[in-house]
Amino acid sequence: MCSGKEFVNTGELWDLNRQLEGDCTVEVFDFDTDEGKEVFWHSAAHILGEALEGEYGCHLCFGPPLEHGFFYDSYVGDLSISKDDFK
């Protein structure tokens, strides 16, 4: 969460790869917190999207974190992906 002369404390979550700007407060959230779950599910959606693109050649459409998890809509043409593909 950033605050300072040119930044307002918006409560925006940043992942570890994003460079800190200005005067910031750093808080670490574990999975037992709402913020920790949101960040984890956001990152997991990106990993799923990368896997769908790399493994199946999917075209990614939409994949936000949700209140209780995440998903990624994607277009794969005539290909069907089932539970058997999860392993």
Gaussian input, Z-matrix of N, CA and C with variables (Angstrom, degrees):
# hf/3-21g

backbone

0 1
 N
 C     1     B1
 C     2     B2     1     A1
 N     3     B3     2     A2     1     D1
 C     4     B4     3     A3     2     D2
 C     5     B5     4     A4     3     D3
 N     6     B6     5     A5     4     D4
 C     7     B7     6     A6     5     D5
 C     8     B8     7     A7     6     D6
 N     9     B9     8     A8     7     D7
 C    10    B10     9     A9     8     D8
 C    11    B11    10    A10     9     D9
 N    12    B12    11    A11    10    D10
 C    13    B13    12    A12    11    D11
 C    14    B14    13    A13    12    D12
 N    15    B15    14    A14    13    D13
 C    16    B16    15    A15    14    D14
 C    17    B17    16    A16    15    D15
 N    18    B18    17    A17    16    D16
 C    19    B19    18    A18    17    D17
 C    20    B20    19    A19    18    D18
 N    21    B21    20    A20    19    D19
 C    22    B22    21    A21    20    D20
 C    23    B23    22    A22    21    D21
 N    24    B24    23    A23    22    D22
 C    25    B25    24    A24    23    D23
 C    26    B26    25    A25    24    D24
 N    27    B27    26    A26    25    D25
 C    28    B28    27    A27    26    D26
 C    29    B29    28    A28    27    D27
 N    30    B30    29    A29    28    D28
 C    31    B31    30    A30    29    D29
 C    32    B32    31    A31    30    D30
 N    33    B33    32    A32    31    D31
 C    34    B34    33    A33    32    D32
 C    35    B35    34    A34    33    D33
 N    36    B36    35    A35    34    D34
 C    37    B37    36    A36    35    D35
 C    38    B38    37    A37    36    D36
 N    39    B39    38    A38    37    D37
 C    40    B40    39    A39    38    D38
 C    41    B41    40    A40    39    D39
 N    42    B42    41    A41    40    D40
 C    43    B43    42    A42    41    D41
 C    44    B44    43    A43    42    D42
 N    45    B45    44    A44    43    D43
 C    46    B46    45    A45    44    D44
 C    47    B47    46    A46    45    D45
 N    48    B48    47    A47    46    D46
 C    49    B49    48    A48    47    D47
 C    50    B50    49    A49    48    D48
 N    51    B51    50    A50    49    D49
 C    52    B52    51    A51    50    D50
 C    53    B53    52    A52    51    D51
 N    54    B54    53    A53    52    D52
 C    55    B55    54    A54    53    D53
 C    56    B56    55    A55    54    D54
 N    57    B57    56    A56    55    D55
 C    58    B58    57    A57    56    D56
 C    59    B59    58    A58    57    D57
 N    60    B60    59    A59    58    D58
 C    61    B61    60    A60    59    D59
 C    62    B62    61    A61    60    D60
 N    63    B63    62    A62    61    D61
 C    64    B64    63    A63    62    D62
 C    65    B65    64    A64    63    D63
 N    66    B66    65    A65    64    D64
 C    67    B67    66    A66    65    D65
 C    68    B68    67    A67    66    D66
 N    69    B69    68    A68    67    D67
 C    70    B70    69    A69    68    D68
 C    71    B71    70    A70    69    D69
 N    72    B72    71    A71    70    D70
 C    73    B73    72    A72    71    D71
 C    74    B74    73    A73    72    D72
 N    75    B75    74    A74    73    D73
 C    76    B76    75    A75    74    D74
 C    77    B77    76    A76    75    D75
 N    78    B78    77    A77    76    D76
 C    79    B79    78    A78    77    D77
 C    80    B80    79    A79    78    D78
 N    81    B81    80    A80    79    D79
 C    82    B82    81    A81    80    D80
 C    83    B83    82    A82    81    D81
 N    84    B84    83    A83    82    D82
 C    85    B85    84    A84    83    D83
 C    86    B86    85    A85    84    D84
 N    87    B87    86    A86    85    D85
 C    88    B88    87    A87    86    D86
 C    89    B89    88    A88    87    D87
 N    90    B90    89    A89    88    D88
 C    91    B91    90    A90    89    D89
 C    92    B92    91    A91    90    D90
 N    93    B93    92    A92    91    D91
 C    94    B94    93    A93    92    D92
 C    95    B95    94    A94    93    D93
 N    96    B96    95    A95    94    D94
 C    97    B97    96    A96    95    D95
 C    98    B98    97    A97    96    D96
 N    99    B99    98    A98    97    D97
 C   100   B100    99    A99    98    D98
 C   101   B101   100   A100    99    D99
 N   102   B102   101   A101   100   D100
 C   103   B103   102   A102   101   D101
 C   104   B104   103   A103   102   D102
 N   105   B105   104   A104   103   D103
 C   106   B106   105   A105   104   D104
 C   107   B107   106   A106   105   D105
 N   108   B108   107   A107   106   D106
 C   109   B109   108   A108   107   D107
 C   110   B110   109   A109   108   D108
 N   111   B111   110   A110   109   D109
 C   112   B112   111   A111   110   D110
 C   113   B113   112   A112   111   D111
 N   114   B114   113   A113   112   D112
 C   115   B115   114   A114   113   D113
 C   116   B116   115   A115   114   D114
 N   117   B117   116   A116   115   D115
 C   118   B118   117   A117   116   D116
 C   119   B119   118   A118   117   D117
 N   120   B120   119   A119   118   D118
 C   121   B121   120   A120   119   D119
 C   122   B122   121   A121   120   D120
 N   123   B123   122   A122   121   D121
 C   124   B124   123   A123   122   D122
 C   125   B125   124   A124   123   D123
 N   126   B126   125   A125   124   D124
 C   127   B127   126   A126   125   D125
 C   128   B128   127   A127   126   D126
 N   129   B129   128   A128   127   D127
 C   130   B130   129   A129   128   D128
 C   131   B131   130   A130   129   D129
 N   132   B132   131   A131   130   D130
 C   133   B133   132   A132   131   D131
 C   134   B134   133   A133   132   D132
 N   135   B135   134   A134   133   D133
 C   136   B136   135   A135   134   D134
 C   137   B137   136   A136   135   D135
 N   138   B138   137   A137   136   D136
 C   139   B139   138   A138   137   D137
 C   140   B140   139   A139   138   D138
 N   141   B141   140   A140   139   D139
 C   142   B142   141   A141   140   D140
 C   143   B143   142   A142   141   D141
 N   144   B144   143   A143   142   D142
 C   145   B145   144   A144   143   D143
 C   146   B146   145   A145   144   D144
 N   147   B147   146   A146   145   D145
 C   148   B148   147   A147   146   D146
 C   149   B149   148   A148   147   D147
 N   150   B150   149   A149   148   D148
 C   151   B151   150   A150   149   D149
 C   152   B152   151   A151   150   D150
 N   153   B153   152   A152   151   D151
 C   154   B154   153   A153   152   D152
 C   155   B155   154   A154   153   D153
 N   156   B156   155   A155   154   D154
 C   157   B157   156   A156   155   D155
 C   158   B158   157   A157   156   D156
 N   159   B159   158   A158   157   D157
 C   160   B160   159   A159   158   D158
 C   161   B161   160   A160   159   D159
 N   162   B162   161   A161   160   D160
 C   163   B163   162   A162   161   D161
 C   164   B164   163   A163   162   D162
 N   165   B165   164   A164   163   D163
 C   166   B166   165   A165   164   D164
 C   167   B167   166   A166   165   D165
 N   168   B168   167   A167   166   D166
 C   169   B169   168   A168   167   D167
 C   170   B170   169   A169   168   D168
 N   171   B171   170   A170   169   D169
 C   172   B172   171   A171   170   D170
 C   173   B173   172   A172   171   D171
 N   174   B174   173   A173   172   D172
 C   175   B175   174   A174   173   D173
 C   176   B176   175   A175   174   D174
 N   177   B177   176   A176   175   D175
 C   178   B178   177   A177   176   D176
 C   179   B179   178   A178   177   D177
 N   180   B180   179   A179   178   D178
 C   181   B181   180   A180   179   D179
 C   182   B182   181   A181   180   D180
 N   183   B183   182   A182   181   D181
 C   184   B184   183   A183   182   D182
 C   185   B185   184   A184   183   D183
 N   186   B186   185   A185   184   D184
 C   187   B187   186   A186   185   D185
 C   188   B188   187   A187   186   D186
 N   189   B189   188   A188   187   D187
 C   190   B190   189   A189   188   D188
 C   191   B191   190   A190   189   D189
 N   192   B192   191   A191   190   D190
 C   193   B193   192   A192   191   D191
 C   194   B194   193   A193   192   D192
 N   195   B195   194   A194   193   D193
 C   196   B196   195   A195   194   D194
 C   197   B197   196   A196   195   D195
 N   198   B198   197   A197   196   D196
 C   199   B199   198   A198   197   D197
 C   200   B200   199   A199   198   D198
 N   201   B201   200   A200   199   D199
 C   202   B202   201   A201   200   D200
 C   203   B203   202   A202   201   D201
 N   204   B204   203   A203   202   D202
 C   205   B205   204   A204   203   D203
 C   206   B206   205   A205   204   D204
 N   207   B207   206   A206   205   D205
 C   208   B208   207   A207   206   D206
 C   209   B209   208   A208   207   D207
 N   210   B210   209   A209   208   D208
 C   211   B211   210   A210   209   D209
 C   212   B212   211   A211   210   D210
 N   213   B213   212   A212   211   D211
 C   214   B214   213   A213   212   D212
 C   215   B215   214   A214   213   D213
 N   216   B216   215   A215   214   D214
 C   217   B217   216   A216   215   D215
 C   218   B218   217   A217   216   D216
 N   219   B219   218   A218   217   D217
 C   220   B220   219   A219   218   D218
 C   221   B221   220   A220   219   D219
 N   222   B222   221   A221   220   D220
 C   223   B223   222   A222   221   D221
 C   224   B224   223   A223   222   D222
 N   225   B225   224   A224   223   D223
 C   226   B226   225   A225   224   D224
 C   227   B227   226   A226   225   D225
 N   228   B228   227   A227   226   D226
 C   229   B229   228   A228   227   D227
 C   230   B230   229   A229   228   D228
 N   231   B231   230   A230   229   D229
 C   232   B232   231   A231   230   D230
 C   233   B233   232   A232   231   D231
 N   234   B234   233   A233   232   D232
 C   235   B235   234   A234   233   D233
 C   236   B236   235   A235   234   D234
 N   237   B237   236   A236   235   D235
 C   238   B238   237   A237   236   D236
 C   239   B239   238   A238   237   D237
 N   240   B240   239   A239   238   D238
 C   241   B241   240   A240   239   D239
 C   242   B242   241   A241   240   D240
 N   243   B243   242   A242   241   D241
 C   244   B244   243   A243   242   D242
 C   245   B245   244   A244   243   D243
 N   246   B246   245   A245   244   D244
 C   247   B247   246   A246   245   D245
 C   248   B248   247   A247   246   D246
 N   249   B249   248   A248   247   D247
 C   250   B250   249   A249   248   D248
 C   251   B251   250   A250   249   D249
 N   252   B252   251   A251   250   D250
 C   253   B253   252   A252   251   D251
 C   254   B254   253   A253   252   D252
 N   255   B255   254   A254   253   D253
 C   256   B256   255   A255   254   D254
 C   257   B257   256   A256   255   D255
 N   258   B258   257   A257   256   D256
 C   259   B259   258   A258   257   D257
 C   260   B260   259   A259   258   D258

   B1=1.4407
   B2=1.5231
   B3=1.2817
   B4=1.4539
   B5=1.5210
   B6=1.2878
   B7=1.4578
   B8=1.5185
   B9=1.2833
   B10=1.4539
   B11=1.5117
   B12=1.3359
   B13=1.4601
   B14=1.5209
   B15=1.3564
   B16=1.4521
   B17=1.5287
   B18=1.3233
   B19=1.4610
   B20=1.5240
   B21=1.3002
   B22=1.4558
   B23=1.5224
   B24=1.3199
   B25=1.4506
   B26=1.5225
   B27=1.3235
   B28=1.4582
   B29=1.5145
   B30=1.3202
   B31=1.4511
   B32=1.5119
   B33=1.3294
   B34=1.4592
   B35=1.5217
   B36=1.3462
   B37=1.4541
   B38=1.5158
   B39=1.3346
   B40=1.4601
   B41=1.5111
   B42=1.3382
   B43=1.4530
   B44=1.5323
   B45=1.3310
   B46=1.4680
   B47=1.5126
   B48=1.3200
   B49=1.4639
   B50=1.5224
   B51=1.3163
   B52=1.4605
   B53=1.5201
   B54=1.3098
   B55=1.4597
   B56=1.5310
   B57=1.3334
   B58=1.4587
   B59=1.5254
   B60=1.3201
   B61=1.4553
   B62=1.5229
   B63=1.3162
   B64=1.4629
   B65=1.5185
   B66=1.3166
   B67=1.4603
   B68=1.5199
   B69=1.3165
   B70=1.4625
   B71=1.5160
   B72=1.2943
   B73=1.4513
   B74=1.5188
   B75=1.3162
   B76=1.4545
   B77=1.5177
   B78=1.3284
   B79=1.4553
   B80=1.5224
   B81=1.3168
   B82=1.4526
   B83=1.5182
   B84=1.3247
   B85=1.4563
   B86=1.5217
   B87=1.3200
   B88=1.4633
   B89=1.5248
   B90=1.3268
   B91=1.4592
   B92=1.5256
   B93=1.3211
   B94=1.4683
   B95=1.5211
   B96=1.3326
   B97=1.4608
   B98=1.5281
   B99=1.3223
   B100=1.4652
   B101=1.5236
   B102=1.3358
   B103=1.4690
   B104=1.5267
   B105=1.3236
   B106=1.4610
   B107=1.5162
   B108=1.3263
   B109=1.4675
   B110=1.5186
   B111=1.3331
   B112=1.4693
   B113=1.5248
   B114=1.3259
   B115=1.4610
   B116=1.5309
   B117=1.3391
   B118=1.4649
   B119=1.5203
   B120=1.3413
   B121=1.4573
   B122=1.5267
   B123=1.3170
   B124=1.4714
   B125=1.5318
   B126=1.3351
   B127=1.4686
   B128=1.5223
   B129=1.3429
   B130=1.4658
   B131=1.5255
   B132=1.3299
   B133=1.4683
   B134=1.5261
   B135=1.3368
   B136=1.4694
   B137=1.5287
   B138=1.3368
   B139=1.4649
   B140=1.5225
   B141=1.3283
   B142=1.4625
   B143=1.5238
   B144=1.3313
   B145=1.4530
   B146=1.5232
   B147=1.3390
   B148=1.4712
   B149=1.5276
   B150=1.3414
   B151=1.4653
   B152=1.5287
   B153=1.3281
   B154=1.4648
   B155=1.5247
   B156=1.3190
   B157=1.4702
   B158=1.5237
   B159=1.3343
   B160=1.4581
   B161=1.5156
   B162=1.3163
   B163=1.4662
   B164=1.5199
   B165=1.3310
   B166=1.4590
   B167=1.5287
   B168=1.3280
   B169=1.4585
   B170=1.5142
   B171=1.3236
   B172=1.4585
   B173=1.5225
   B174=1.2986
   B175=1.4526
   B176=1.5264
   B177=1.3205
   B178=1.4598
   B179=1.5147
   B180=1.3302
   B181=1.4564
   B182=1.5224
   B183=1.3186
   B184=1.4575
   B185=1.5212
   B186=1.3391
   B187=1.4546
   B188=1.5089
   B189=1.2905
   B190=1.4615
   B191=1.5261
   B192=1.3342
   B193=1.4601
   B194=1.5272
   B195=1.3169
   B196=1.4626
   B197=1.5176
   B198=1.2990
   B199=1.4596
   B200=1.5292
   B201=1.3402
   B202=1.4622
   B203=1.5240
   B204=1.3160
   B205=1.4599
   B206=1.5095
   B207=1.3355
   B208=1.4648
   B209=1.5244
   B210=1.3288
   B211=1.4613
   B212=1.5170
   B213=1.3165
   B214=1.4618
   B215=1.5219
   B216=1.3318
   B217=1.4560
   B218=1.5142
   B219=1.3212
   B220=1.4584
   B221=1.5289
   B222=1.3037
   B223=1.4647
   B224=1.5183
   B225=1.3360
   B226=1.4592
   B227=1.5240
   B228=1.3082
   B229=1.4688
   B230=1.5120
   B231=1.3210
   B232=1.4657
   B233=1.5233
   B234=1.3115
   B235=1.4668
   B236=1.5196
   B237=1.3073
   B238=1.4602
   B239=1.5268
   B240=1.3187
   B241=1.4621
   B242=1.5198
   B243=1.3505
   B244=1.4556
   B245=1.5327
   B246=1.3316
   B247=1.4652
   B248=1.5211
   B249=1.3320
   B250=1.4682
   B251=1.5242
   B252=1.3200
   B253=1.4583
   B254=1.5323
   B255=1.3213
   B256=1.4607
   B257=1.5155
   B258=1.3281
   B259=1.4703
   B260=1.5049
   A1=107.64
   A2=117.42
   A3=121.09
   A4=111.15
   A5=114.53
   A6=121.02
   A7=107.20
   A8=117.50
   A9=120.99
   A10=109.86
   A11=116.41
   A12=120.50
   A13=112.19
   A14=117.08
   A15=117.87
   A16=113.33
   A17=117.86
   A18=121.90
   A19=109.76
   A20=115.27
   A21=121.85
   A22=107.13
   A23=117.29
   A24=120.65
   A25=108.84
   A26=115.92
   A27=121.49
   A28=111.91
   A29=117.82
   A30=120.92
   A31=112.27
   A32=117.74
   A33=122.50
   A34=109.61
   A35=116.15
   A36=121.31
   A37=109.85
   A38=116.18
   A39=122.43
   A40=107.99
   A41=116.72
   A42=118.54
   A43=109.65
   A44=116.03
   A45=120.79
   A46=113.46
   A47=118.66
   A48=121.05
   A49=113.28
   A50=117.89
   A51=120.93
   A52=109.50
   A53=115.59
   A54=121.63
   A55=110.76
   A56=116.06
   A57=120.79
   A58=109.85
   A59=115.97
   A60=121.73
   A61=109.14
   A62=116.78
   A63=120.73
   A64=111.95
   A65=115.78
   A66=122.07
   A67=108.32
   A68=116.77
   A69=121.09
   A70=110.97
   A71=114.13
   A72=122.08
   A73=106.58
   A74=117.05
   A75=121.47
   A76=108.97
   A77=115.55
   A78=122.09
   A79=107.84
   A80=116.81
   A81=121.62
   A82=107.77
   A83=116.29
   A84=122.15
   A85=109.18
   A86=117.76
   A87=119.51
   A88=109.35
   A89=116.22
   A90=120.73
   A91=112.87
   A92=117.42
   A93=120.71
   A94=112.69
   A95=117.54
   A96=121.18
   A97=110.15
   A98=116.96
   A99=121.01
   A100=110.86
   A101=116.84
   A102=121.12
   A103=110.67
   A104=116.84
   A105=120.75
   A106=111.83
   A107=116.74
   A108=120.66
   A109=110.58
   A110=117.61
   A111=120.99
   A112=111.30
   A113=116.68
   A114=120.62
   A115=110.61
   A116=116.94
   A117=120.41
   A118=110.76
   A119=117.02
   A120=120.19
   A121=111.72
   A122=117.62
   A123=120.65
   A124=109.59
   A125=115.89
   A126=120.08
   A127=111.40
   A128=116.83
   A129=120.75
   A130=111.16
   A131=117.55
   A132=120.68
   A133=110.32
   A134=117.62
   A135=120.52
   A136=111.05
   A137=117.05
   A138=120.69
   A139=110.12
   A140=117.00
   A141=120.78
   A142=110.65
   A143=117.01
   A144=121.01
   A145=112.19
   A146=117.09
   A147=121.39
   A148=110.57
   A149=116.14
   A150=120.07
   A151=110.71
   A152=117.88
   A153=120.93
   A154=111.55
   A155=116.40
   A156=119.91
   A157=110.93
   A158=116.17
   A159=120.26
   A160=114.21
   A161=117.18
   A162=121.14
   A163=113.24
   A164=117.00
   A165=120.76
   A166=114.20
   A167=118.15
   A168=120.32
   A169=113.20
   A170=116.75
   A171=121.89
   A172=111.81
   A173=115.47
   A174=122.83
   A175=106.15
   A176=116.98
   A177=120.97
   A178=110.88
   A179=115.46
   A180=121.17
   A181=111.77
   A182=116.95
   A183=120.56
   A184=107.54
   A185=118.18
   A186=118.69
   A187=114.46
   A188=117.98
   A189=119.34
   A190=112.51
   A191=115.75
   A192=118.15
   A193=108.39
   A194=116.13
   A195=122.25
   A196=109.27
   A197=116.48
   A198=120.61
   A199=111.63
   A200=116.94
   A201=120.16
   A202=112.01
   A203=118.45
   A204=121.07
   A205=112.09
   A206=115.94
   A207=120.97
   A208=108.47
   A209=116.32
   A210=122.10
   A211=108.57
   A212=116.12
   A213=121.05
   A214=108.31
   A215=117.61
   A216=121.52
   A217=107.19
   A218=116.08
   A219=119.44
   A220=109.61
   A221=114.35
   A222=120.81
   A223=108.16
   A224=116.29
   A225=120.96
   A226=112.20
   A227=117.21
   A228=120.21
   A229=110.50
   A230=116.73
   A231=122.02
   A232=113.25
   A233=118.16
   A234=122.71
   A235=110.73
   A236=116.17
   A237=121.68
   A238=108.48
   A239=117.19
   A240=122.85
   A241=107.40
   A242=116.88
   A243=121.35
   A244=110.36
   A245=116.13
   A246=121.35
   A247=112.22
   A248=117.26
   A249=120.89
   A250=111.83
   A251=117.48
   A252=121.88
   A253=112.68
   A254=118.28
   A255=121.77
   A256=112.68
   A257=117.79
   A258=119.26
   A259=111.14
   D1=125.20
   D2=-176.80
   D3=-101.68
   D4=144.11
   D5=172.78
   D6=-146.96
   D7=162.20
   D8=-178.78
   D9=148.78
   D10=-173.78
   D11=-175.90
   D12=-60.45
   D13=-44.35
   D14=-177.95
   D15=-99.15
   D16=-2.01
   D17=180.00
   D18=-121.88
   D19=145.72
   D20=176.41
   D21=-108.81
   D22=140.89
   D23=178.07
   D24=-68.84
   D25=99.40
   D26=-177.16
   D27=-96.32
   D28=-10.40
   D29=-175.38
   D30=74.08
   D31=15.71
   D32=-179.08
   D33=-69.29
   D34=133.42
   D35=178.42
   D36=-86.89
   D37=134.60
   D38=176.86
   D39=-118.95
   D40=143.51
   D41=176.74
   D42=-84.27
   D43=176.18
   D44=-174.72
   D45=-68.37
   D46=-20.50
   D47=-178.08
   D48=-84.55
   D49=-10.94
   D50=-177.41
   D51=-88.29
   D52=128.89
   D53=-178.92
   D54=-67.04
   D55=137.24
   D56=176.79
   D57=-72.32
   D58=145.13
   D59=-179.24
   D60=-127.15
   D61=138.10
   D62=175.65
   D63=62.96
   D64=-159.50
   D65=176.73
   D66=-80.20
   D67=122.68
   D68=-175.12
   D69=-130.60
   D70=156.24
   D71=170.45
   D72=-110.27
   D73=127.40
   D74=179.75
   D75=-103.75
   D76=126.02
   D77=175.36
   D78=-126.47
   D79=139.64
   D80=177.10
   D81=-104.19
   D82=127.57
   D83=-178.81
   D84=-111.58
   D85=131.03
   D86=173.83
   D87=-95.15
   D88=179.27
   D89=-173.49
   D90=-69.25
   D91=-11.91
   D92=178.18
   D93=-77.57
   D94=-5.89
   D95=179.30
   D96=-107.92
   D97=154.75
   D98=176.74
   D99=-59.79
   D100=-41.13
   D101=-179.69
   D102=-64.57
   D103=-41.74
   D104=179.24
   D105=-63.04
   D106=-42.42
   D107=177.81
   D108=-64.21
   D109=-42.09
   D110=179.94
   D111=-60.83
   D112=-45.30
   D113=-179.61
   D114=-66.83
   D115=-43.01
   D116=179.27
   D117=-60.83
   D118=-48.26
   D119=-177.87
   D120=-67.24
   D121=-33.43
   D122=176.02
   D123=-63.42
   D124=-47.64
   D125=179.12
   D126=-64.35
   D127=-40.78
   D128=179.73
   D129=-63.41
   D130=-36.61
   D131=177.11
   D132=-62.98
   D133=-39.15
   D134=176.68
   D135=-64.29
   D136=-41.63
   D137=179.01
   D138=-63.97
   D139=-43.52
   D140=177.04
   D141=-60.05
   D142=-44.73
   D143=179.14
   D144=-60.33
   D145=-43.94
   D146=177.68
   D147=-61.51
   D148=-42.11
   D149=179.98
   D150=-65.58
   D151=-42.58
   D152=179.15
   D153=-62.88
   D154=-40.71
   D155=177.90
   D156=-66.63
   D157=-48.24
   D158=-175.10
   D159=-71.02
   D160=-42.49
   D161=-175.27
   D162=-83.13
   D163=-38.44
   D164=-172.56
   D165=-117.17
   D166=-5.39
   D167=-178.82
   D168=70.11
   D169=26.10
   D170=-177.76
   D171=-65.56
   D172=152.50
   D173=169.37
   D174=-101.52
   D175=116.10
   D176=-175.61
   D177=-75.94
   D178=140.57
   D179=-178.12
   D180=-113.71
   D181=-58.99
   D182=-171.81
   D183=-156.49
   D184=133.53
   D185=-178.04
   D186=-158.54
   D187=70.94
   D188=-178.54
   D189=-87.00
   D190=159.70
   D191=167.39
   D192=-71.12
   D193=150.10
   D194=179.65
   D195=-116.58
   D196=-179.63
   D197=179.78
   D198=-63.55
   D199=-32.50
   D200=-176.85
   D201=-129.26
   D202=35.55
   D203=178.56
   D204=149.01
   D205=-147.21
   D206=-177.33
   D207=-159.22
   D208=169.03
   D209=174.57
   D210=-156.95
   D211=170.32
   D212=172.43
   D213=-142.98
   D214=114.52
   D215=170.57
   D216=-76.34
   D217=137.06
   D218=178.69
   D219=-149.90
   D220=159.08
   D221=178.80
   D222=-107.79
   D223=127.13
   D224=-179.13
   D225=-126.73
   D226=17.45
   D227=-179.40
   D228=67.91
   D229=-130.95
   D230=-178.07
   D231=-84.27
   D232=-5.76
   D233=-178.67
   D234=-70.07
   D235=139.65
   D236=175.99
   D237=-117.78
   D238=132.80
   D239=178.27
   D240=-110.55
   D241=130.33
   D242=-177.27
   D243=-124.99
   D244=179.76
   D245=177.46
   D246=-57.67
   D247=-28.51
   D248=179.09
   D249=-63.07
   D250=-24.71
   D251=-179.93
   D252=-80.97
   D253=-14.15
   D254=-173.82
   D255=-62.77
   D256=-36.96
   D257=-177.91
   D258=-68.88

